[in-house]
Amino acid sequence: MQKLQILFALAIAGTLGAGCGNHGAAAGDIAVTPDLASTAVLYTRNLSNDALELRVVTGGQSRFIGSIGPGEANTIALDPTLLPAGELYVLGIAPDGRRRAVGGPLAVGKGNAIRFTVEPTLSMSRAVVVSK
């Protein structure tokens, strides 16, 4: 359990640290986002009181994609190599590692959006795929 908490803290620190760098952009430059038509986008809304680790599972592989705080919403572009996926699951894992929100199985292709709503009772959460 303590190892999971340490890994979760490191993942959050790494995500925040990556966002703080200059990345070679000068003042006034516009950040270039990946071509969203070549991937799928995950929109997450966390209505629970827990910070969650976000993961996607496809083909038996679990991949960390980010985290979300209680009451927050975020947008994450998925790795295009995961798509198309006939059976993709989206997971929100609570810090205790025992409770999780699960959406899926989902059939997701490039150009789709996934709307993942995490409910206060994590087991009541849901995810749907929509075309952009």
Steps between C-alpha positions, in 0.01 A plus 500: 500500500779740590676420171184592308478832685867574426453414131187714488685796657791458257262487204331822610835672560626390158187628329521835676874527436459431130246779472725755670789494255561756226513240221677748274200727457544875505248739649202532271558166323199279450527146633448240229254226589505162329262447209191391691360323192784247533412404858213489747444748780396410855286758681480417870277661763572394859195548723652294782692620805812302401802584290525225239768338290369469143587194290388339176501125452500340156637174373581393856733798547437767763644845428516804731366808320465761775329595820207713606411671826162499673244723331726560197461444128779434252573407140762246392597406143559125490805341343404431135672158513219381732243547224283363358398298802200271506521452876642801685434564869549830683585473870512751783686345793463645852816552712418195714529283186186304587226723365474579132276657242479295180363598161484240226542293302502773237552480123722802430650617173706796388293817499273384785455659841443317827296670769584345839293615798625388840212493747531547881434126531781383270319181396223715344740673257452477124676567171353550152660541158384786278610612155667838491 
